[in-house]
Amino acid sequence: MSADGNPVVRDDARRRSLLWLFALLMGVAALGSAVSAWQRSQLGAQVAALAARGDLRMLSSRTCGICTQARQWFGVHGVAFDECFIETDRDCALLFEATRSPGTPVILVRGMPQVGFDPQRLRDALRRPAAAPASAAVSPRS
């Protein structure tokens, strides 16, 4: 007991317990980050394995930041894709208009449009059978 009658708290033991708790939490956070990074790399490998030349076409804009991110992601993971720019390619601009998308990128997965860039959605679309009804695929207006 201290001079004022209160029990003496073992500060060293408390500090050690808090440090161990902090270290444990940091370890769990690091493990979570590592698992997340591994899952992202697996997703890239899956998309690359599923995407044959001609399966993916990205309708891009020169000023689109998400388009740049998608292009880099495709490159890092070795995903086969084609790209056109709506500002400089008339056919690309017509395809973009046909999708009625509010913005770029529009990624045509075997002719079916996906607005934005979501690797999981790409993987899921590529896993579906390649044959799609002709009316659902995007084609430029005549």
C-alpha positions as CSV (number, residue, x, y, z in Angstrom):
1,M,0.0,0.0,0.0
2,S,1.1,3.5,-0.7
3,A,1.3,6.2,2.0
4,D,-2.3,7.4,1.2
5,G,-3.8,3.9,1.6
6,N,-4.3,3.0,-2.1
7,P,-2.9,-0.2,-3.4
8,V,0.3,0.1,-5.4
9,V,-0.3,-0.6,-9.0
10,R,2.3,-2.6,-10.8
11,D,3.0,-0.1,-13.5
12,D,5.7,-2.3,-15.2
13,A,3.3,-5.3,-15.5
14,R,0.6,-3.0,-16.9
15,R,2.9,-1.4,-19.4
16,R,4.2,-4.8,-20.5
17,S,0.6,-6.1,-20.9
18,L,-0.3,-3.0,-23.0
19,L,2.8,-3.4,-25.1
20,W,1.9,-7.1,-25.8
21,L,-1.6,-6.1,-26.7
22,F,-0.4,-3.4,-29.0
23,A,2.1,-5.8,-30.7
24,L,-0.7,-8.4,-31.1
25,L,-3.0,-5.9,-32.7
26,M,-0.2,-4.7,-35.0
27,G,0.5,-8.3,-36.0
28,V,-3.1,-9.0,-36.8
29,A,-3.3,-5.8,-38.9
30,A,-0.1,-6.8,-40.8
31,L,-1.5,-10.3,-41.4
32,G,-4.8,-8.9,-42.7
33,S,-2.9,-6.6,-45.1
34,A,-0.7,-9.5,-46.3
35,V,-3.8,-11.7,-46.9
36,S,-5.5,-8.8,-48.8
37,A,-2.5,-8.3,-51.0
38,W,-2.2,-12.0,-51.8
39,Q,-5.9,-12.1,-52.7
40,R,-5.5,-9.1,-55.1
41,S,-2.5,-10.8,-56.8
42,Q,-4.6,-14.0,-57.1
43,L,-7.4,-12.0,-58.7
44,G,-5.0,-10.6,-61.2
45,A,-3.7,-14.0,-62.1
46,Q,-7.3,-15.3,-62.5
47,V,-8.3,-12.5,-64.8
48,A,-5.1,-12.9,-66.9
49,A,-5.8,-16.6,-67.2
50,L,-9.5,-16.1,-68.3
51,A,-9.0,-13.2,-70.7
52,A,-8.1,-14.2,-74.2
53,R,-7.0,-11.6,-76.8
54,G,-10.2,-9.8,-77.9
55,D,-12.2,-10.6,-74.7
56,L,-11.6,-7.2,-73.1
57,R,-11.8,-3.8,-74.8
58,M,-11.5,-0.6,-72.7
59,L,-13.2,2.5,-74.0
60,S,-11.0,5.2,-72.5
61,S,-10.5,8.9,-72.3
62,R,-7.1,10.6,-72.2
63,T,-8.2,12.5,-69.0
64,C,-9.6,9.5,-67.1
65,G,-7.7,8.6,-64.0
66,I,-9.5,5.3,-63.5
67,C,-8.6,4.4,-67.1
68,T,-4.9,4.9,-66.2
69,Q,-5.3,2.8,-63.0
70,A,-7.0,0.0,-65.0
71,R,-4.4,0.1,-67.8
72,Q,-1.6,-0.2,-65.2
73,W,-3.4,-3.0,-63.4
74,F,-3.8,-4.9,-66.7
75,G,-0.1,-4.4,-67.4
76,V,1.1,-5.5,-64.0
77,H,-1.0,-8.7,-64.1
78,G,-0.4,-9.5,-67.8
79,V,-4.0,-9.2,-68.8
80,A,-4.7,-9.2,-72.5
81,F,-6.9,-6.2,-73.5
82,D,-7.4,-3.7,-76.2
83,E,-7.9,0.0,-75.7
84,C,-9.3,2.8,-77.7
85,F,-9.7,6.5,-76.9
86,I,-13.0,8.2,-77.4
87,E,-11.4,11.6,-78.2
88,T,-9.4,10.3,-81.1
89,D,-11.1,7.2,-82.5
90,R,-14.5,7.7,-84.1
91,D,-15.5,4.0,-83.8
92,C,-14.6,4.1,-80.1
93,A,-16.7,7.2,-79.6
94,L,-19.7,5.6,-81.3
95,L,-19.3,2.5,-79.1
96,F,-19.1,4.7,-76.0
97,E,-22.2,6.5,-77.1
98,A,-24.0,3.2,-77.6
99,T,-23.3,2.2,-74.0
100,R,-25.0,5.4,-72.8
101,S,-22.4,5.4,-70.0
102,P,-22.0,8.5,-67.8
103,G,-18.2,8.3,-68.1
104,T,-15.1,6.2,-68.8
105,P,-13.8,3.7,-68.5
106,V,-16.3,1.3,-70.1
107,I,-14.8,-2.1,-70.4
108,L,-16.5,-4.4,-73.0
109,V,-16.2,-8.0,-71.7
110,R,-16.9,-10.1,-74.8
111,G,-19.0,-7.2,-76.0
112,M,-21.0,-6.7,-72.8
113,P,-20.3,-3.3,-71.2
114,Q,-19.1,-2.7,-67.6
115,V,-18.9,0.9,-66.5
116,G,-15.9,1.6,-64.3
117,F,-13.1,-0.7,-63.3
118,D,-13.7,-3.6,-60.8
119,P,-11.3,-6.6,-61.2
120,Q,-13.7,-8.9,-59.4
121,R,-16.6,-8.0,-61.7
122,L,-14.3,-8.6,-64.7
123,R,-13.3,-12.0,-63.4
124,D,-16.9,-12.9,-62.8
125,A,-18.0,-11.8,-66.3
126,L,-15.1,-13.7,-67.8
127,R,-16.1,-16.9,-66.0
128,R,-19.6,-16.8,-67.7
129,P,-20.0,-18.6,-70.9
130,A,-18.7,-16.6,-73.9
131,A,-22.0,-16.8,-75.9
132,A,-24.3,-13.9,-75.2
133,P,-27.4,-12.8,-76.9
134,A,-26.7,-10.5,-79.9
135,S,-29.2,-7.9,-78.6
136,A,-27.3,-7.5,-75.3
137,A,-23.9,-6.8,-76.9
138,V,-22.9,-3.3,-77.7
139,S,-22.4,-2.2,-81.3
140,P,-22.2,1.3,-82.7
141,R,-25.2,3.0,-84.1
142,S,-25.4,3.0,-87.9
